Amino acid sequence: MTVAEPKPKVPPKRPRRERKESGFVAFRTALTAWLSRPLASFHLVLALTGVLTVIGIVMVLSASSVGSYNPKTGSGVYALFTKHLVFVALGGVVFWLGMRVKLERIRRMSATATVICLGLLVLVLTPLGSTVNGSQGWFRIGEFTFQPVEAAKVALAFWGAHILVIKYNVIHQWRHLLVPVVPIALLMFALVMLQPDLGGTVTLAVVLLALLWFAGAPKRLFGVILAGGLAGVLVLALIAPYRLARVMSFLSPDADTTAEGFQANQAKLALADGGLFGKGLGQGAASWNYLPNVQNDFIFALIGEELGLIGCVVVLALFAAVAVVGLRIATRNIDPWIRIVSGTLTVFLVAQAGINIGYVVGLLPVTGVTLPLISYGGTSLVITMLIMGVLANAARHEPEAVAALRTQGPGKFGRLLRLPAPDPYRPPATRKGAARTGAKAARPAPRAARPAPAQERRRSVREPVRRSAARTSTATSRGGAARTTASRGTRSTANRRGHW
């Protein structure tokens, strides 16, 4: 009699691990389903704009309460914060206009806006302009100032995309690719450098590079432009003593911590004091004039001091989300102008944030660029909210969003903001009098389809005319005989029917 062997014990399952895996899978499924909704990009733009604006309001209040107090002038602790709220309110109106105005109308107005911005860049160099921090780049209207270079960046993006879309079929030719976008951009660079404003010039260069990239320019062009840009920056740094001092302080930050390197070193100390969770809102030492103008260019250092590494990571994640959503809008649209504009504006915003954070943490020289939607208000805040409004408008022009809005209604936000239904994209006709089709427009023509020389075009036109004339005469003779036979057959049939 044999004894049965005992069965091996099966280890018990881990229900907790299964719950975690199932919960992660459920979250991923729900997130994927939500992102596949027609208006997901539009809602993401609204959410990111609101969150970044609220963070900016809180941090400006914490940064400016001490510096704005001046008993000699009678300004209280909320003076700068009140101005910031005014700019936020004005930016909210501009944000709504960016969503409501039709993109086709913005495209038509881009040339006029570019001419106006060029005129303002010239006028700001006259006695009508005001000098702030050594740069004559502002118009002063009472207690408020206006910086025309911020508007010029957006105008260049709109108009440059318009020109590149018009010339898309011949964009493989260098003269059509570069003219007139690059000469106008270089003129803007020169006018901004006369102020002088190196930060504004750098961000304008970012707009130009993004335009050429999303228009499909060859990669070797960017190598030439980057090499020329680095050479130009080097020359500009050498001819201006204060720029050279900034570059030297960046290369050796510990050499002089009381002059040009003072702000950069104080920003690093503020980031180091914050630790993981920060000291708390209003508890940072940087706002007590240890870091001058902390509410403007170095507000990220105050975020690191008062909110710690967690706050810095949250801000970085928000701007990363702006990059993802903006490029998502650019890829999901089929209108080439909207694609180029969305991609260019997204790269411009994220690059400006990267430059600001880069010199705060010591990775780049100080250039005086604000942190979008978070730094103290002014022209930069209003123009940034206009850009976010245009991105939200572009999100509503995605094909799925257009179909949903025109069939199911404007939705909650559309009714609340009184947004009109977007029009579906209609590609332009390929030739005069041709019917509009759904074929892809704005693509460079292949070599086989490019226009032939004049003699070949004359031959190609004459031959079909001769052949069609011969076919017409033959068909006419045959048609006459056929009509005669048909008429005889008809009469005979009629006679037979009448006989019956």
Secondary structure, DSSP 8 states (H G I E B T S, - for coil): --------------HHHHHHHHHHHHHHHHHHHHHTSTTHHHHHHHHHHHHHHHHHHHHHHHHHTTTT-BTTTTB-TTHHHHHHHHHHHHHHHHHHHHHHS-HHHHHHHHHHHHHHHHHHHHHTTSTTSEEETTEEEEEEETTEEE-HHHHHHHHHHHHHHHHHHHTGGGTTSHHHHHTTHHHHHHHHHHHHHTTT-HHHHHHHHHHHHHHHHHHT--HHHHHHHHHHHHHHHHHHHHHSHHHHHHHHHHHSTTS-TTTTTHHHHHHHHHHHHHTTT-S-TT--SIIIIISTTTTTT-HHHHHHHHHHHHHHHHHHHHHHHHHHHHHHHHHH---HHHHHHHHHHHHHHHHHHHHHHHHHTTSS-------TTTS--SHHHHHHHHHHHHHHHHHTTSHHHHHHHHHH-SHHHHHHHT-----------SSTT----SS--S----GGGS---HHHHHHHHHHHHHHHHHHHHHHHHHHHHHHHHHHHHHHHHHHHHHH-
